[in-house]
Amino acid sequence: MTSATIAIDGLWHCLCPSFSLGTLAKASRISRPINALFRQCSTSSTATRQQIYGGQRPHHPQIQSSLNKQLANIDNARCLHDWSDERYKPLGKSRLDGLTTRQAYEELRRASIHGDYLTVEKLVQILVRNHREEPNSRLYHALLLANTNPENGSLADVTRLLQEMADNGIPLDSAAYHAILKVLAIHPDYLLRQDILEELRQKWFTLSNDGWHDLVVGLIRDRQLELAIDTLEQMQNDGVKIQSWLRDMVIYTLCDVEEFDEALAMMRSRVSRGELSISATLWYYLLDTASRALHEPLTLYAWRHRVETRYLNPSTGICLNVLSTAARNGSYRLATDVFRILGSRNHTMAIHHYECLLESYLAASDLASAFAVLSVMVSSDCPPTEATARPIFIYLCESPDLPAFALTILRDFQKSQRVIPTPAVNCIIEAFIHHKDLTSAIETYKSLHTICPNGPTTATFNTLFRGCSKSARKDQAMFLASEMVALKVPPDALTYDRLMLVCLNTLDTVEGTKLEYAREGIDDAWRYFEEMKATGWWPRGGTLVKIAKKCCEVGDEKVWALLEEMRERGIDYAKMTRMVKDNWRGGEDAARAFETDAPEE
């Protein structure tokens, strides 16, 4: 009886993907069931098939002898190429020409798996021309799979190959469908994918594990994220083992399109199942992208699971993004933790770092902690500015009761001997004025020296002058101006501007104002204007319009001097001139004189 010959070809590897030389070497020493498996997987000769399927069972020593011979043949072939080496290296043209038919098919399988498009083309030509192979499903399967090459492969080639198979009467098997799905994962096409899936259902072919993964990857490449997530859920329900890299890819893509809520849901699901293979790079990417987009839930989730547990040490840039996220969403514990990490690196804190921490406390309605941040800034040699305390002012504007409550907090700080900066009191004074409570604002100013060791600043008086202007309290403004001179607080352009408005706005509240009283108010405003010009400053546009209107109402000829001053400074005064001519109530001679002196436009 002749011994059976076992052909280790492409079909062998398809049916037995875990095959290796080590496995075959052990086959000569293992029991009868494994040898029976070899016989079942063999596709070598008709005689062997008759022995297997016809019930004739060869004697075990003869099969053992055949296996030994086959092993020797494979060892000889190993000198040409190491088939068990997973690191693929394409063969040269001369070595490809010297391959036997079986070796050529094996190399074709390996080249197609690795997407070596050019080598597959060469091998197909060698098999057809040199070895006289007829077109068959193995050749077309390799050609289809070679199109997974991102540079040389294309869907046009796949379509052409499918047409050729139909013309040659070669039916598509499960391996061909899976090869097409793998190509679609690289070169996505929604319509072709739907056609392939429909044909799979009609032929009752089931998707393999790799097929499911290729399907999801293709959907991701097509940006059909909802379908990709639904398919993942279907895989999980059907018991398909989902590789971690596929879940990572979905989450990366969700973050790329800023679908952070869905990414967070997937991460929570993976962590709750106890998945241990979540990549550290993915956690880092989640923290980076979520904090950059100011998405607080995902930022906080990644921070607690990786940073607080000391698995991840974020960069300073990410820490600052996390700090901004905490400030936006009122997560003051997160902001405090960021400060802890930055402080451990001896990072120098700037004003904007403290501003983020302050805003996080305000978002959480913790006004006392927000004021404490201002106090810490003074102790850290990073004194706050008026802009730093601006968020506190905006918070105090929400309710008329908040400014008084804030003042109580500062007085408690003063009793505990905390250093309180002047901007902290200034924002309270401005909040009182916002709520039209000038009396409380003045009283707060009078008690300022007991709360702040540095006393009032120019910004303090400018804020109070604004309240006096709104309330038309010229008497209070003059008191404050004298206080400013006594305390030697230097004025600025805004100080003069608001003093001018105080003098002009007072006239609006006095009904039946006498001409002498009106002129007196304009004269006071004009004196501040002259003093302001002497220091090199210039009023704001609205203030100039206010002066011009008041002068027109009482026929004060100072308005012509104002227009002349604007013309000399090169300021566009055409609109102002038209307004003055339309509202002038004085003598027409002065208007005609100015009109005569004015240059033609």
PyMOL commands that set and color helices and strands:
alter all, ss='L'
color gray80, all
select helices_A, chain A and resi 10-15+21-27+32-41+46-53+60-78+93-97+101-113+117-130+137-146+155-167+174-186+190-202+209-221+225-237+244-256+260-272+280-292+296-307+316-329+332-344+351-363+367-379+390-396+402-415+422-434+438-446+448-451+458-471+474-486+493-509+515-534+541-554+558-568+574-583+588-597
alter helices_A, ss='H'
color red, helices_A
deselect
rebuild
show_as cartoon
